[in-house]
Amino acid sequence: MPNKTLGRCSAMIIREKLEELEFHNLSQYATFSRNSKGRDREEPQCDIRPVFQRDRDRILHSKAFRRLKDKTQVFLAPEGDHYRTRMTHTLEVSQNARTIAKALRLNEDLVEAIALGHDLGHTPFGHAGERALNSVCPIGFVHSEQSVRTVEVLEKNGMGLNLTWEVRDGIRNHQTSSMPQTLEGKIVRFSDKIAYIHHDMDDAIRAGLLSDSDVPLSIGEVIGFTLSERLDNFIHDIVTNSMDKNDICMSPEVDDAMKKMRAFMFERLYQNPIAKGEEKKVEALIITLYEYYCKHIDQLPSELLSLLDREDTTKEQLVCDHISAMSDRYAIAVYEEIYIPKSWQVM
């Protein structure tokens, strides 16, 4: 019979060697796995994986991650196989972040975990669903905070994923209004913006709403006139300007051009009535579901109702938990089940 104890001891050496390699290979400004601030609940270390790699795996295997494949990025229910979803957005954020982290010799496992988890709490139907919940819920709704709640509470039937502090900090602070405490979190924060500027423009071109020639000359002269040029310039600029620094930053001219490109996208795409014409219907659907479940709280799933005993959980929070976890298709199906009459059938 094999000696399992001996095998486990050998495996522990693997994790320790990987942690030691981080000290030898990564930048002095990197977040080292063995220096993590830890988890809310103490637990034994994995035999072969450092803590951030383990967090990455937990996120990847979560139910919330799988649901991203059926959540809107920009275009609602697009007719075509190549438009982005919330999952493909997440994967592109992860790839951008890993490229930057590798070049700067920062912790690639940490940036991947943050990137894969940053949108886990996003609503169905993209930001239209988020706006709708935020407009009716008295405690408000922000998808970054909901992503943290998803990994801390909602996954694993109320147990959460028990992720490290550094991963949760990066998820919570990936939006423009806040700043992560680690350089790896700052990389994801930039990578999120780079990803949606790049792929939303690509989808808009595919939909015939925009073309590369629409990009203003003042922007194109700085960051490029094609999708590939802009993506390449964004990433190279961050790497060049952040090398051997305790910060993640862009050059002033590229940062300004990115902000102008983002404003251009809001004007020409995110507020485009052709691309966004159905969003009022979506918002009405989400608000209607919210009001229904607030009146019929008993119809929430049992695993959510069991959380009512927690001091930090209200009825309104549970309704937001349920609706924000829905995929686009499921939200529509639930609405139809509740409000659309069915044809009478003879039994």
PyMOL commands that set and color helices and strands:
alter all, ss='L'
color gray80, all
select helices_A, chain A and resi 4-25+33-35+51-60+63-70+86-104+108-117+126-136+143-154+165-172+183-206+212-214+217-223+227-242+252-270+273-276+279-295+297-299+302-309+315-324+328-339
alter helices_A, ss='H'
color red, helices_A
deselect
rebuild
show_as cartoon
